[in-house]
Amino acid sequence: AQTVTQSQPEMSVQEAETVTLSCTYDTSESDYYLFWYKQPPSRQMILVIRQEAYKQQNATENRFSVNFQKAAKSFSLKISDSQLGDAAMYFCAYRATNTGNQFYFGTGTSLTVIP
Amino acid sequence: NAGVTQTPKFRVLKTGQSMTLLCAQDMNHEYMYWYRQDPGMGLRLIHYSVGEGTTAKGEVPDGYNVSRLKKQNFLLGLESAAPSQTSVYFCASSNSFPSSLPLAYEQYFGPGTRLTVT
């Protein structure tokens, strides 16, 4: 089974600064999707950003961007101009295209934003 | 569209009691999933379904049963609740491959059910 690793259980960032959350994954597939989800204290899971593995260009969504390194199997999330509302648990997730029944999640990174 | 809804949002059970969690989605998704979330352990897959009438075991299926009698509904049952089943339960749904919809392969989650077993 594929594994997704988030090596930073907790991170903190000053308001308006930039922070990068790390994610690595293990797979033998060549075609897959990667996602970052945000879970605020309300516990609702919210999609932040997605990346298709066949695309070399890194995905961006406003203040959120990824650094996708396919050969290194790395998928980090960069949050620019951090805001208090960014404080949440962030989960990295993987979905294979060929055997796309299941999603694989990391254990999460808890982000604190310091005013 | 309501997206993915879960009923109930909170529940307290005594050990040995049974209950059913209901998940409904209105996005015509083929796949549906049940996860549990415990502190420090992320999301763990309990059971999933790739279509009406089909179910499959995930990572932690013991003590749970599921049914998918209708495409839009996915039920999670606890026949004899145990304190170890105290958790937050999430339902999710997604499109199958391939999809005619662009950018359509993520999971959509319900709001979660907090279950406490005493």
HADDOCK unambig.tbl for C-alpha pairs under 7 A between the chains (distance, minus, plus):
assign (segid A and resid 43 and name CA) (segid B and resid 111 and name CA) 6.95 0.50 0.50
assign (segid A and resid 44 and name CA) (segid B and resid 111 and name CA) 5.13 0.50 0.50
assign (segid A and resid 45 and name CA) (segid B and resid 109 and name CA) 6.05 0.50 0.50
assign (segid A and resid 97 and name CA) (segid B and resid 97 and name CA) 6.97 0.50 0.50
assign (segid A and resid 100 and name CA) (segid B and resid 97 and name CA) 6.98 0.50 0.50
assign (segid A and resid 101 and name CA) (segid B and resid 50 and name CA) 6.92 0.50 0.50
assign (segid A and resid 105 and name CA) (segid B and resid 43 and name CA) 6.53 0.50 0.50
assign (segid A and resid 106 and name CA) (segid B and resid 42 and name CA) 6.47 0.50 0.50
assign (segid A and resid 107 and name CA) (segid B and resid 40 and name CA) 6.51 0.50 0.50
assign (segid A and resid 107 and name CA) (segid B and resid 41 and name CA) 5.46 0.50 0.50
assign (segid A and resid 107 and name CA) (segid B and resid 42 and name CA) 4.13 0.50 0.50
assign (segid A and resid 108 and name CA) (segid B and resid 42 and name CA) 6.03 0.50 0.50
